[in-house]
Amino acid sequence: MRWLVAYSQEVGVCVVSQMPVAEGKSVQQTVELLTRKLEMLGAEKQGTFCVDCETYHTAASTLGSQGQAGKLMYVMHNSEHPLSCFALFENGPCLIADTNFDVLMLKLKGFFQSAKASKIETRGTRYQYCDFLVKVGTVTMGPSARGISVEVEYGPCVVASDCWSLLLEFLQSFLGSHTPGAPTVFGSRHDAVYGPADTMIQYMELFNKIRKQQQVPVAGIR
């Protein structure tokens, strides 16, 4: 099930991962080390980016009296697709709508409620290196830096199985021992055309991983 799709541009195959904070360094210092490595490789700055996520849980009034478990929905935005809003359901589909979806959520307060202190986002700099677009971001919850995100996109390809080896080789060139394995989303869409929703699923998984590491539970009904 999909709503009005409003992409700003085509997307290649992306890998989203977390970079651990270097020993004895702060989040910001580790980000600077990473970006310096990219610049030494010859990558050039290409503006900034932001991905944000807010968690909603099923309103208690809709659960009935049978002890039903509430479901979570993640409403996300990506500056690469400024006309789109992504709604990812827990263990369910990804809806892609225009930005009017944010207004709709205000009207659905009787069904979905925003979880307290659930807003999480990553912001940083975009770098272009040949056919690769790299985004290194600082993940924050409220005023606090919680981690580092790294996204690498290989633009000329739209099928993950056709370019994973190239992505892996490039990731190893600046992440070294922290190079991630293939994203779980690649497993389900190995030979399918990669799309923006696949990137957002990876960011959702990254944000949830960082929340758990910080032991900051989402205030929802589980």
C-alpha positions as CSV (number, residue, x, y, z in Angstrom):
1,M,0.0,0.0,0.0
2,R,1.5,3.3,-1.1
3,W,0.3,6.9,-1.1
4,L,1.3,9.7,-3.5
5,V,5.0,9.2,-4.2
6,A,6.9,12.5,-4.3
7,Y,10.6,11.9,-4.9
8,S,12.9,14.8,-5.6
9,Q,15.4,12.6,-7.5
10,E,16.3,9.0,-8.4
11,V,18.3,7.1,-5.8
12,G,21.1,4.6,-6.2
13,V,21.8,1.7,-3.8
14,C,22.6,2.8,-0.3
15,V,24.2,1.3,2.8
16,V,23.5,3.0,6.2
17,S,25.6,2.0,9.2
18,Q,26.8,3.2,12.6
19,M,30.4,4.3,13.2
20,P,31.5,3.7,16.8
21,V,33.0,6.7,18.6
22,A,36.8,6.5,18.5
23,E,38.5,5.7,21.8
24,G,39.3,8.8,23.8
25,K,37.4,11.0,21.3
26,S,34.0,12.7,21.4
27,V,31.3,12.2,18.8
28,Q,32.2,15.4,17.1
29,Q,36.0,14.6,17.1
30,T,35.2,11.2,15.5
31,V,33.1,12.8,12.8
32,E,35.9,15.2,12.0
33,L,38.3,12.2,11.7
34,L,36.0,10.5,9.3
35,T,35.4,13.6,7.1
36,R,39.2,14.3,7.1
37,K,39.7,10.7,5.7
38,L,37.1,11.3,3.0
39,E,38.8,14.6,2.0
40,M,42.2,12.9,1.9
41,L,40.7,10.4,-0.6
42,G,39.6,13.3,-2.7
43,A,35.9,13.6,-1.8
44,E,34.3,17.0,-2.2
45,K,31.7,18.6,0.0
46,Q,28.2,18.7,-1.6
47,G,26.0,20.5,1.0
48,T,24.3,19.1,4.0
49,F,21.6,16.5,4.8
50,C,19.1,15.6,7.5
51,V,17.1,12.5,8.3
52,D,14.6,12.6,11.2
53,C,12.3,10.1,12.8
54,E,9.4,10.5,15.3
55,T,7.7,7.5,16.9
56,Y,3.9,7.1,17.2
57,H,2.1,4.3,19.2
58,T,-1.4,3.0,18.9
59,A,-3.8,5.1,21.0
60,A,-4.9,3.2,24.1
61,S,-8.6,3.8,23.2
62,T,-8.2,1.7,20.1
63,L,-6.8,-1.4,21.8
64,G,-10.0,-2.6,23.4
65,S,-10.1,-4.7,26.6
66,Q,-8.5,-7.9,25.3
67,G,-5.0,-7.0,26.3
68,Q,-3.9,-6.3,22.7
69,A,-0.4,-5.1,22.1
70,G,0.0,-1.6,20.6
71,K,1.9,-1.1,17.4
72,L,4.6,1.4,16.6
73,M,4.7,3.6,13.5
74,Y,7.8,5.7,12.6
75,V,7.2,8.9,10.7
76,M,10.4,10.0,8.9
77,H,11.7,12.7,6.6
78,N,14.8,12.8,4.4
79,S,16.2,16.0,3.0
80,E,17.1,14.1,-0.2
81,H,13.3,13.8,-0.7
82,P,11.9,17.1,0.6
83,L,8.5,16.5,-0.9
84,S,8.0,13.1,0.7
85,C,7.1,11.7,4.1
86,F,7.8,8.1,5.0
87,A,5.6,6.1,7.4
88,L,7.1,2.8,8.5
89,F,5.0,0.4,10.5
90,E,6.6,-2.0,13.0
91,N,7.1,-5.3,11.1
92,G,4.9,-3.9,8.3
93,P,4.8,-1.9,5.1
94,C,6.3,1.5,4.3
95,L,4.0,4.2,3.1
96,I,5.4,7.0,1.0
97,A,3.2,10.1,1.0
98,D,3.6,13.8,0.4
99,T,4.3,16.1,3.3
100,N,0.6,16.6,4.0
101,F,0.9,13.3,5.8
102,D,2.3,15.3,8.8
103,V,-1.0,17.3,8.9
104,L,-3.0,14.0,8.7
105,M,-1.2,12.6,11.7
106,L,-2.5,15.6,13.8
107,K,-6.0,14.6,12.8
108,L,-5.4,11.0,13.7
109,K,-4.6,11.7,17.4
110,G,-7.4,9.3,18.4
111,F,-5.6,6.4,16.7
112,F,-1.9,7.3,16.9
113,Q,-0.2,9.3,19.6
114,S,3.3,10.7,19.5
115,A,5.6,8.9,21.9
116,K,7.3,11.3,24.4
117,A,10.9,12.2,23.8
118,S,11.0,10.0,20.7
119,K,12.4,12.5,18.1
120,I,15.7,11.4,16.8
121,E,17.6,12.7,13.8
122,T,21.0,12.8,12.1
123,R,22.5,15.8,10.4
124,G,25.8,16.3,8.7
125,T,27.7,16.9,5.5
126,R,27.4,15.3,2.0
127,Y,30.5,14.3,0.1
128,Q,30.8,13.3,-3.5
129,Y,33.6,10.9,-4.5
130,C,33.4,9.7,-8.1
131,D,30.2,7.7,-8.3
132,F,29.8,7.6,-4.5
133,L,27.7,9.9,-2.4
134,V,28.8,9.8,1.3
135,K,26.9,11.3,4.2
136,V,28.4,11.4,7.7
137,G,26.0,12.6,10.4
138,T,25.8,13.2,14.1
139,V,22.8,11.4,15.6
140,T,21.0,13.4,18.2
141,M,18.1,13.0,20.6
142,G,17.1,16.3,22.1
143,P,20.2,18.3,22.8
144,S,22.5,15.3,23.1
145,A,24.7,13.6,20.5
146,R,24.1,9.9,20.6
147,G,26.1,8.4,17.8
148,I,27.4,8.7,14.2
149,S,25.7,7.6,11.0
150,V,27.4,6.9,7.7
151,E,25.5,6.5,4.5
152,V,27.1,5.5,1.2
153,E,25.2,5.6,-2.0
154,Y,26.5,4.1,-5.3
155,G,24.6,6.2,-7.9
156,P,24.9,4.3,-11.2
157,C,23.3,1.1,-9.9
158,V,19.7,0.3,-8.7
159,V,20.1,-3.4,-7.9
160,A,21.9,-4.3,-4.6
161,S,23.3,-7.6,-5.8
162,D,25.0,-5.9,-8.7
163,C,27.1,-3.4,-6.7
164,W,27.5,-4.8,-3.1
165,S,31.1,-5.7,-3.8
166,L,31.9,-2.2,-5.0
167,L,30.2,-0.6,-2.0
168,L,32.0,-3.0,0.4
169,E,35.4,-2.1,-1.2
170,F,34.7,1.6,-0.9
171,L,33.4,1.3,2.7
172,Q,36.6,-0.5,3.7
173,S,38.7,2.3,2.3
174,F,37.6,4.7,5.1
175,L,35.8,2.7,7.7
176,G,38.4,-0.1,8.0
177,S,37.5,-2.6,10.7
178,H,34.2,-0.9,11.3
179,T,32.9,-1.7,7.8
180,P,29.4,-3.1,8.1
181,G,28.0,-6.3,6.6
182,A,25.3,-6.3,4.0
183,P,22.1,-4.5,5.3
184,T,19.2,-6.8,6.1
185,V,17.1,-5.1,3.5
186,F,19.4,-6.4,0.8
187,G,18.4,-9.9,1.8
188,S,14.7,-9.4,1.0
189,R,15.4,-7.3,-2.1
190,H,18.5,-8.9,-3.5
191,D,17.6,-8.7,-7.1
192,A,14.9,-6.1,-6.9
193,V,15.1,-2.4,-7.8
194,Y,16.3,-0.4,-4.8
195,G,14.2,2.5,-3.7
196,P,14.1,5.4,-1.2
197,A,12.0,3.3,1.2
198,D,14.9,0.8,1.5
199,T,17.1,3.6,2.8
200,M,14.6,4.8,5.3
201,I,14.2,1.3,6.7
202,Q,18.0,1.2,7.3
203,Y,17.8,4.5,9.1
204,M,14.9,3.3,11.2
205,E,16.9,0.2,12.2
206,L,20.0,2.4,13.0
207,F,17.9,4.8,15.1
208,N,16.3,2.0,17.1
209,K,19.8,0.4,17.6
210,I,21.2,3.7,19.0
211,R,18.1,4.1,21.3
212,K,18.8,0.7,22.8
213,Q,22.5,1.4,23.2
214,Q,21.6,4.6,25.1
215,Q,19.0,2.7,27.1
216,V,16.4,5.3,26.2
217,P,13.2,3.3,25.7
218,V,10.4,4.6,23.4
219,A,7.5,5.7,25.5
220,G,4.9,3.6,23.7
221,I,2.6,0.7,24.3
222,R,4.3,-2.6,23.5
